[in-house]
Amino acid sequence: MSKKIAVVAIGGNSLIKDKMHQTVRDQYIAAKETCDHIVSMIKDGWDVVIGHGNGPQVGFILRRSELAAHELHEVPLDVCGADTQGAIGYALQQNLYNEFRQFGINRHAVTVVTQVEVSADDPAFKNPTKPIGSFMDETEAKRRREQEGWTMVEDAGRGWRRVVASPVPVRIVEEEAIKSLIAAGFVVISAGGGGIPVVADKNGLLQGVAAVIDKDYAAALLGTVIGANLFIVSTAIEKVALNFGKPNQVWLDRITLAQAKEYLAEGVHFAKGSMAPKIQAVINFLEHGGEEALITNPENIEQALVGKTGTWIVRS
């Protein structure tokens, strides 16, 4: 394997610029912009493994499924994950193929539809908190709870919504295939949307479960098992800040693992639904052998890699 392996985790929201640009074509164009920056890394000698989010895309599939339920079977959540891995992977693969051809780079990209094992005993299954799908009225929510066994919550007067578990990833099932593809020179797209969550029975046989794995946690685990040097979390902001959005906001250029843990533990700097899990994912990666991590937005990846922007987190 190359000595320079980077895992780049891109957000599912980064493929959707705004509410006016949500079509498949719009997402393809947005994917091209991200691929431009990844190709720059590859030209600089990095082997790149790409993870991605899929929240909005899964939401679209669930909504289509709901609207067509009178005529067609609905799509289970784990299968939604598989569908989006394929579709987003296709957009990234084709864009990368065209970029490689344009620049005369002899590389190819491949998508691995990735299963990620979680523990059936994960406490998250007893306390589902991740909302998915559309809002519904109380009658429909009650029917779903009784017939499908869904956990339903009422959301501040907006209606009822299904919530599922967000368990911790423990194993990348296709790990060996991913390692082989990297060694063979492929740019690998894997663990999309955090991976398809699966649990193993007492015989080691796998079964999909209705859950959502945090894509940054999965990408950090992927980086650990393939021995990546660098973990890049590509997000909506150029740098991480303490006291984000407050008068005493402070931008962070470079912090250590110990500082990251301290700031996260203070519980006031990073929002639980956005930056906190990204910081925790970086901590996981660095604590399990990763060398350094970078958090920045897609358009600043090249500048950040030469130290001009972004937030770097290093082991010591």
C-alpha distance (Angstrom), angle and dihedral (degrees) to the residues before:
residue distance angle dihedral
M1 . . .
S2 3.75 . .
K3 3.79 116.1 .
K4 3.81 89.5 -130.3
I5 3.79 110.0 65.0
A6 3.78 120.4 158.6
V7 3.78 128.5 -173.7
V8 3.81 110.3 -151.6
A9 3.81 115.5 -163.2
I10 3.80 111.4 -162.4
G11 3.80 122.9 -170.2
G12 3.81 122.9 -114.3
N13 3.78 86.8 -133.7
S14 3.81 90.3 58.0
L15 3.81 87.8 70.3
I16 3.80 90.1 59.0
K17 3.80 113.4 60.3
D18 3.81 96.6 -173.1
K19 3.82 142.4 -34.6
M20 3.80 90.4 -75.7
H21 3.83 92.3 57.8
Q22 3.80 107.9 50.4
T23 3.80 103.7 115.5
V24 3.79 122.8 113.6
R25 3.81 88.6 -106.5
D26 3.81 91.4 51.1
Q27 3.80 90.1 51.3
Y28 3.80 90.7 49.0
I29 3.81 90.8 54.0
A30 3.82 90.7 48.1
A31 3.81 89.7 49.6
K32 3.81 89.1 54.9
E33 3.80 90.8 58.4
T34 3.80 90.7 53.9
C35 3.80 91.3 45.9
D36 3.83 90.3 54.2
H37 3.81 89.2 62.7
I38 3.81 93.6 43.8
V39 3.81 91.2 51.6
S40 3.81 88.8 53.4
M41 3.81 88.0 56.9
I42 3.79 91.2 49.1
K43 3.82 90.8 50.5
D44 3.81 86.9 54.2
G45 3.80 91.0 56.9
W46 3.79 104.4 -93.6
D47 3.78 123.9 138.6
V48 3.79 103.1 -141.5
V49 3.79 131.5 -154.2
I50 3.80 113.8 -170.9
G51 3.79 126.9 -148.8
H52 3.78 121.8 179.4
G53 3.77 143.5 -172.4
N54 3.80 123.3 -115.6
G55 3.82 106.6 -176.6
P56 3.81 99.0 122.1
Q57 3.80 92.3 40.1
V58 3.81 93.2 52.2
G59 3.80 87.5 48.3
F60 3.80 90.4 55.7
I61 3.82 92.2 50.5
L62 3.81 92.1 48.5
R63 3.81 91.1 49.9
R64 3.81 92.6 49.6
S65 3.78 88.2 47.9
E66 3.81 91.8 51.9
L67 3.80 93.1 48.1
A68 3.81 92.1 49.7
A69 3.83 96.2 42.1
H70 3.81 92.1 106.9
E71 3.80 88.9 64.4
L72 3.80 110.2 19.3
H73 3.80 137.0 38.9
E74 3.80 115.0 -94.7
V75 3.80 121.0 -111.6
P76 3.84 117.0 -113.1
L77 3.79 116.5 -127.0
D78 3.81 95.8 -113.3
V79 3.81 89.9 53.0
C80 3.82 89.7 49.7
G81 3.79 85.9 58.0
A82 3.79 91.6 51.9
D83 3.81 92.0 46.9
T84 3.80 92.8 52.1
Q85 3.80 93.0 46.0
G86 3.79 87.9 57.2
A87 3.80 96.7 44.0
I88 3.81 97.5 44.0
G89 3.80 90.1 40.8
Y90 3.80 89.4 54.0
A91 3.82 91.8 52.7
L92 3.81 91.7 49.0
Q93 3.82 93.8 43.2
Q94 3.79 94.5 51.4
N95 3.79 93.9 45.2
L96 3.80 90.9 48.9
Y97 3.82 91.3 47.1
N98 3.81 90.9 53.5
E99 3.80 92.7 45.7
F100 3.81 91.8 49.8
R101 3.81 90.3 49.4
Q102 3.80 92.0 47.9
F103 3.81 93.3 51.7
G104 3.80 96.8 38.0
I105 3.81 93.2 -115.0
N106 3.81 114.5 157.2
R107 3.81 97.0 -141.8
H108 3.79 136.2 111.8
A109 3.80 133.2 -156.5
V110 3.78 125.9 -140.0
T111 3.80 133.2 -174.0
V112 3.78 120.5 -137.2
V113 3.80 112.8 -158.9
T114 3.78 93.8 -136.1
Q115 3.79 130.8 -152.7
V116 3.80 116.2 -158.3
E117 3.78 118.5 -160.8
V118 3.79 120.1 -135.1
S119 3.79 128.9 -178.1
A120 3.79 116.8 -96.3
D121 3.82 85.3 -144.3
D122 3.81 94.1 55.1
P123 3.83 107.3 135.1
A124 3.82 89.1 -131.1
F125 3.81 89.5 76.4
K126 3.80 89.6 62.7
N127 3.80 91.8 49.2
P128 3.84 110.7 35.7
T129 3.80 111.6 -169.1
K130 3.83 107.7 158.4
P131 3.85 110.8 103.5
I132 3.80 116.7 -143.9
G133 3.78 136.5 171.9
S134 3.78 130.1 13.2
F135 3.78 132.9 -36.2
M136 3.81 115.8 -99.7
D137 3.79 138.3 -177.1
E138 3.79 123.2 -95.8
T139 3.82 94.4 -100.8
E140 3.80 93.0 55.1
A141 3.81 91.0 42.7
K142 3.80 90.5 53.4
R143 3.83 91.3 48.8
R144 3.80 91.5 50.7
R145 3.79 91.6 48.2
E146 3.82 92.5 51.1
Q147 3.82 99.5 39.1
E148 3.82 102.7 31.9
G149 3.80 100.8 26.5
W150 3.78 91.2 -124.3
T151 3.80 121.9 163.0
M152 3.80 107.0 -124.8
V153 3.81 128.9 -167.0
E154 3.78 132.0 -172.6
D155 3.79 112.5 -123.3
A156 3.82 115.3 -147.8
G157 3.78 95.6 -65.1
R158 3.83 94.1 -51.3
G159 3.79 93.4 105.5
W160 3.78 138.9 -94.6
R161 3.77 124.7 -49.3
R162 3.77 138.3 -175.2
V163 3.80 118.4 -110.8
V164 3.80 126.3 -163.8
A165 3.78 136.0 -172.3
S166 3.80 123.9 -86.8
P167 3.82 101.6 -153.7
V168 3.80 127.0 -175.0
P169 3.84 115.1 -98.4
V170 3.80 112.9 -118.7
R171 3.83 105.9 171.8
I172 3.79 139.0 19.7
V173 3.81 100.9 -139.2
E174 3.82 94.8 -159.1
E175 3.82 93.1 45.6
E176 3.80 96.1 125.4
A177 3.81 93.4 49.3
I178 3.81 90.8 49.9
K179 3.81 91.8 49.8
S180 3.82 91.0 49.6
L181 3.80 92.2 50.1
I182 3.83 92.2 49.7
A183 3.80 90.2 49.1
A184 3.82 89.2 51.0
G185 3.81 90.6 55.2
F186 3.79 101.2 -102.9
V187 3.78 124.0 143.3
V188 3.80 100.0 -127.5
I189 3.80 126.3 -149.0
S190 3.78 107.9 -163.2
A191 3.82 147.6 145.8
G192 3.79 88.6 35.6
G193 3.79 113.4 -173.2
G194 3.78 89.1 7.7
G195 3.79 90.3 -57.7
I196 3.78 130.2 -80.4
P197 3.82 104.1 -61.6
V198 3.80 112.6 -124.3
V199 3.80 134.7 170.0
A200 3.80 127.5 -151.4
D201 3.81 124.0 -132.1
K202 3.81 124.0 -141.9
N203 3.81 89.6 -80.9
G204 3.80 92.8 50.9
L205 3.80 93.8 -107.3
L206 3.79 114.2 147.1
Q207 3.78 130.9 -130.4
G208 3.80 129.8 179.1
V209 3.81 118.3 -115.3
A210 3.79 134.0 -160.9
A211 3.78 100.6 -105.7
V212 3.80 141.7 110.8
I213 3.80 120.2 -128.0
D214 3.79 116.6 -155.0
K215 3.81 104.4 -107.1
D216 3.82 93.7 -143.0
Y217 3.82 91.5 52.6
A218 3.80 89.4 50.4
A219 3.81 92.4 46.6
A220 3.82 90.2 50.1
L221 3.81 90.4 51.3
L222 3.80 89.5 47.7
G223 3.80 89.8 51.7
T224 3.79 90.0 51.4
V225 3.81 96.6 50.6
I226 3.82 94.9 46.2
G227 3.81 92.9 45.1
A228 3.81 96.1 -117.8
N229 3.80 117.7 -174.5
L230 3.80 95.8 -153.3
F231 3.81 134.6 34.0
I232 3.80 115.6 -162.0
V233 3.79 119.9 -167.3
S234 3.79 106.1 -161.9
T235 3.78 108.6 -159.2
A236 3.82 143.3 149.5
I237 3.81 98.2 -79.2
E238 3.80 132.9 65.5
K239 3.80 95.0 -137.3
V240 3.80 140.9 7.8
A241 3.79 117.0 -108.1
L242 3.78 137.1 -161.1
N243 3.81 112.7 -127.7
F244 3.80 89.0 11.6
G245 3.80 113.7 -150.3
K246 3.81 93.7 7.2
P247 3.82 128.5 112.1
N248 3.82 90.0 -106.2
Q249 3.82 94.1 51.7
V250 3.83 114.3 150.4
W251 3.81 123.0 -167.3
L252 3.80 116.1 -136.3
D253 3.81 120.6 -139.1
R254 3.81 100.6 172.4
I255 3.80 132.3 -1.1
T256 3.78 136.2 168.1
L257 3.79 127.9 -116.9
A258 3.81 89.4 -106.6
Q259 3.81 91.2 53.3
A260 3.80 92.0 47.7
K261 3.81 90.4 53.3
E262 3.79 91.4 47.4
Y263 3.82 94.5 49.5
L264 3.80 91.6 46.5
A265 3.80 92.2 49.2
E266 3.80 91.1 53.3
G267 3.79 86.6 67.2
V268 3.81 97.5 -151.5
H269 3.79 104.8 85.0
F270 3.79 106.5 57.5
A271 3.82 125.5 48.0
K272 3.82 113.4 -121.2
G273 3.78 94.7 -131.4
S274 3.80 98.1 45.0
M275 3.81 125.8 15.1
A276 3.83 100.6 16.7
P277 3.84 95.2 68.6
K278 3.80 90.4 46.1
I279 3.80 91.1 54.2
Q280 3.82 90.2 46.1
A281 3.81 90.4 50.4
V282 3.81 90.1 52.4
I283 3.82 89.9 48.9
N284 3.82 89.9 51.4
F285 3.82 90.9 51.1
L286 3.81 95.0 48.1
E287 3.80 94.2 44.2
H288 3.80 90.5 54.6
G289 3.79 98.3 52.5
G290 3.81 105.4 -73.4
E291 3.79 114.8 140.6
E292 3.79 104.0 -147.6
A293 3.77 143.5 -15.7
L294 3.78 135.7 -150.4
I295 3.79 130.5 -156.0
T296 3.80 117.9 -165.4
N297 3.82 142.6 117.4
P298 3.83 122.3 -81.3
E299 3.80 96.7 -106.4
N300 3.82 91.5 55.5
I301 3.81 99.9 47.2
E302 3.82 94.1 103.6
Q303 3.82 93.3 47.1
A304 3.80 91.2 45.1
L305 3.81 93.1 51.5
V306 3.81 89.6 60.5
G307 3.80 91.4 47.7
K308 3.80 99.5 -104.1
T309 3.82 97.9 118.1
G310 3.79 143.6 -13.4
T311 3.79 127.9 74.2
W312 3.81 116.6 -78.5
I313 3.80 120.6 -158.4
V314 3.80 115.3 -166.2
R315 3.79 133.1 -177.5
S316 3.82 96.1 -115.3
